[in-house]
Amino acid sequence: MRESYNLLIRSQAKKKLQNLPRSDRFRIAEKLAQLGRNPDDSSLDIKKLEGEPYFRLRVGNWRIIFERHDMVRIITVEKIKPRGDAYK
């Protein structure tokens, strides 16, 4: 089995997560844990963002924008935003 990744969540993303409705918060936290365990998990809806070093993880109407550092096995969560605002 492959080693999992460490998740670093930027303070703005952490703040957003704490202010979400409980059900969304749990769903996103679950997906983040899954992402940390295996960022190549095909059951996660992940896409590389064009022209950027970031990826996005879709959780319902929420988008989690993150950077992946495979050499050091770290995933940095930059933003958690509703679908419409995520790419601005």
C-alpha positions in Angstrom: 0.0 0.0 0.0 1.2 3.5 -0.8 1.8 6.0 1.9 -0.8 8.7 2.4 -0.2 12.4 1.9 -0.1 15.1 4.6 -2.9 17.6 4.2 -2.0 21.3 4.7 -5.1 23.5 4.8 -4.5 27.2 4.3 -6.2 29.4 6.9 -8.7 30.9 4.5 -9.8 27.4 3.5 -10.0 26.3 7.1 -12.1 29.4 8.0 -14.5 28.6 5.1 -14.8 25.0 6.2 -15.6 26.0 9.8 -18.4 28.3 8.6 -20.1 25.8 6.4 -23.3 24.0 7.3 -22.6 20.9 9.3 -23.6 18.4 6.5 -21.4 20.1 3.9 -18.5 20.3 6.4 -18.7 16.6 7.2 -18.9 15.7 3.5 -15.9 17.9 2.6 -13.9 16.6 5.6 -14.6 13.1 4.5 -13.4 13.8 0.9 -10.3 15.6 2.2 -9.4 12.5 4.3 -10.0 10.3 1.2 -7.8 12.7 -0.8 -5.0 12.4 1.8 -5.2 8.7 1.8 -5.0 8.4 -2.0 -5.1 11.4 -4.3 -5.3 9.0 -7.3 -8.5 7.4 -6.1 -10.7 7.2 -9.1 -13.9 7.7 -7.0 -12.8 11.3 -6.3 -13.9 13.8 -8.9 -10.6 15.5 -9.5 -9.5 17.6 -12.4 -6.2 19.4 -13.2 -6.9 23.2 -13.7 -5.6 24.3 -17.1 -2.7 26.7 -17.0 -2.4 26.5 -13.2 -0.4 24.2 -10.8 -3.7 23.4 -9.0 -6.3 20.7 -9.1 -9.9 20.9 -8.1 -11.9 18.3 -6.1 -15.6 18.5 -6.6 -17.8 17.8 -3.5 -21.4 18.5 -4.5 -21.7 22.2 -5.2 -18.3 22.9 -3.5 -14.9 23.1 -5.1 -11.7 22.4 -3.2 -8.7 23.9 -5.0 -5.5 22.2 -4.0 -1.9 21.8 -5.0 -0.2 18.4 -5.0 3.5 17.9 -4.1 4.2 14.2 -4.9 7.9 14.3 -4.0 7.2 15.3 -0.4 3.7 13.7 -0.3 1.9 16.9 0.7 -1.4 18.3 -0.5 -2.0 21.9 0.1 -5.7 23.0 0.2 -5.8 26.5 -1.1 -9.5 27.3 -1.3 -12.9 25.9 -0.5 -15.5 27.7 -2.5 -19.0 27.3 -4.0 -19.0 26.2 -7.6 -19.6 29.7 -9.1 -16.8 31.4 -7.2 -14.1 28.7 -7.3 -12.3 29.8 -10.4 -12.2 33.5 -10.0 
